[in-house]
Amino acid sequence: MPISKKLIKKMNDYYGCNYIVDSSKDKPEPGETYALTGGPGTPCIAAGNTWKESKVKVKKT
């Protein structure tokens, strides 16, 4: 059962962070690479970032 947006906002306000996100629209895309974990300041799923924010950008040489 999905969590309501109102409850997500209440929990984020209570904990003072955005670790709880509304993931109803944020889904991983097939064929893309995402950072599940990362160092300090690195956008990743474990740090509470969205799938879109955690997408790995490949540099072409």
C-alpha positions in Angstrom: 0.0 0.0 0.0 1.5 3.4 -1.0 2.1 6.0 1.6 0.1 9.2 1.3 1.8 12.4 0.3 0.5 14.0 3.5 2.1 11.4 5.7 5.4 11.6 3.8 5.4 15.4 4.4 4.6 14.9 8.1 7.5 12.4 8.5 10.0 14.6 6.6 9.0 17.5 8.8 9.3 15.5 11.9 12.7 14.0 11.1 14.0 17.2 9.4 15.1 15.6 6.2 13.9 14.3 2.9 14.9 10.6 3.3 11.3 9.7 2.8 10.3 10.5 -0.8 7.2 10.0 -2.8 8.4 7.3 -5.1 5.1 6.9 -7.1 6.6 8.7 -10.1 10.3 8.1 -9.5 11.2 4.7 -11.0 14.4 3.4 -12.4 14.6 3.2 -16.2 15.6 0.0 -17.9 19.1 0.1 -19.4 20.3 2.9 -17.1 22.9 2.6 -14.3 22.2 4.0 -10.8 24.4 4.6 -7.8 22.9 2.6 -4.9 25.7 3.7 -2.5 28.3 6.4 -2.6 30.7 8.6 -0.7 29.9 11.7 1.2 28.0 14.2 -1.0 27.5 11.7 -3.8 23.9 11.4 -4.9 22.8 7.8 -4.4 19.7 5.8 -3.4 21.1 5.0 0.1 21.5 8.7 0.9 17.8 9.3 0.1 18.2 10.7 -3.4 15.7 9.9 -6.2 16.4 7.4 -9.0 16.8 10.4 -11.4 19.3 12.1 -9.1 21.2 8.9 -8.6 21.6 8.2 -12.3 25.3 7.5 -13.2 26.6 9.9 -15.9 29.2 8.2 -18.1 31.9 10.4 -19.5 32.8 9.6 -23.1 36.4 9.8 -24.0 
